[in-house]
Each structure stands twice: as C-alpha cells, then as structure tokens.
Amino acid sequence: GAGVSQSPSNKVTEKGKDVELRCDPISGHTALYWYRQSLGQGLEFLIYFQGNSAPDKSGLPSDRFSAERTGGSVSTLTIQRTQQEDSAVYLCASSDISGRGYTEAFFGQGTRLTVV
Amino acid sequence: SQQGEEDPQALSIQEGENATMNCSYKTSINNLQWYRQNSGRGLVHLILIRSNEREKHSGRLRVTLDTSKKSSSLLITASRAADTASYFCATGCYNTNAGKSTFGDGTTLTVKP
C-alpha cells in the first residue's frame, strides 16, 4: 500500500481480555517495528522484525505480549489478559534497506488501546 | 534505556522566531533521524543525517550532527504556528543482527501566533 496501515484505529477492551493489533507495512519494506507510547511520553520500543524473524524482542514488557510477522509483510501484536497499564497508543513503522543501511522509518497512525 | 535524549523537553516561542532542539545519544550510530508528531499519533519523518555528514538542510529545517560529542541539533527557522508539535530524534545503528531506531522522549514545541 501507499503507507503503513494499522487496525483498528481505536480499541476499547475489558481488563483481562486478549487483543490483537494489526500492522500492514509498506510493500517491500524489510524491517518492521512496534512501539508503544503512553500519553505525553516518548516512544517505547517493543519489538523489531527483519523479514519474518525478530532479532530483538527486548522491549516486550511481559510474556503477555507477543508478535509475529508472516510472509515478510503483515504483523500482529497480541496482548493477552490485558491490564489497565497496557492502555497506550501502539505504533507500527516499517523501513527499507539500501546499500547504505536502513532508510527512514514510516509510521502508521497507531492503534489507541484503552483497557477499562 | 532510551538512546536519543532531546533537550529541551518543552519549548515555547513566537511565530517568526527560530526554534532549536538538541539531541544527545550514547553509542555509535549509522544515522540520526528527526521526526515530528502531531496530536499523539503517527510520526512523520523529517530528515535523516548519516554519520559521515555534518549538516543537512531541508526547507526551513537545518540539522547538524557532531559525532565526537554524540549530539545533533534541529533548527526550524522562521517558525509558524503550524510547526507546533512534538519532535523526536532517533538513532539508527544498523547491522545484520539488530536494526532499530531508538527514540528519545521528544521536545514539545509550541509556536504562538
């Protein structure tokens, strides 16, 4: 597609329920990133994919968080047994790689998750 | 911990003035990027400067990079009310095993009309 697409745009869920957040990166982009941003805060790195593999999962805050990427394209971030502290905007970004390294990251508009 | 750290955290200026934001980082990088964020949603890439570059311009934006001091600055000249946003720097250190940009907490810029 023309840009990074994330769905849903907004999600309200009850505490304890599982949620799935989807990211469609720019076609052909090798790298895909998930970040989390709480209100008024900076970006918190969650996980990075290079193709379908995740060389860096260091940012996942707990084992309730998992992510996968299939076909080198779409990625899904899953949060199990959601807690109120999971409420945040979840941002996805993708970037390409050139002979000089990775290019800039292109961001989706994010999914605003509210756990009530 | 965050790699890029922006300074100041908040900046308020009058329209027409210049705005300067700084970014410091800790480890070696391949490039440094500046992004803008409106209304807490998606970030928009502004400019990327590579580690072998010292200065780069794009319209009213001027970015400098000093790798010896591990710092970068973003200058917005002749600011406009529409420049009001949060600005983030991100450092890229890309190799075959780990490639991600590490963001700071951002500088919130308010341009008063």
Interface residues (C-beta under 8 A of the other chain):
Chain A: V4 A31 Y33 Y35 Q37 L39 G40 Q41 G42 L43 F45 Y48 Q50 P55 D56 V89 L91 A93 I97 R100 G101 Y102 T103 E104 A105 F106 F107 G108 Q109 G110
Chain B: Q2 N30 N31 Q33 Y35 G40 R41 G42 L43 V44 H45 L48 R50 F88 A90 G92 Y94 N97 A98 G99 K100 S101 T102 F103 G104 D105 G106
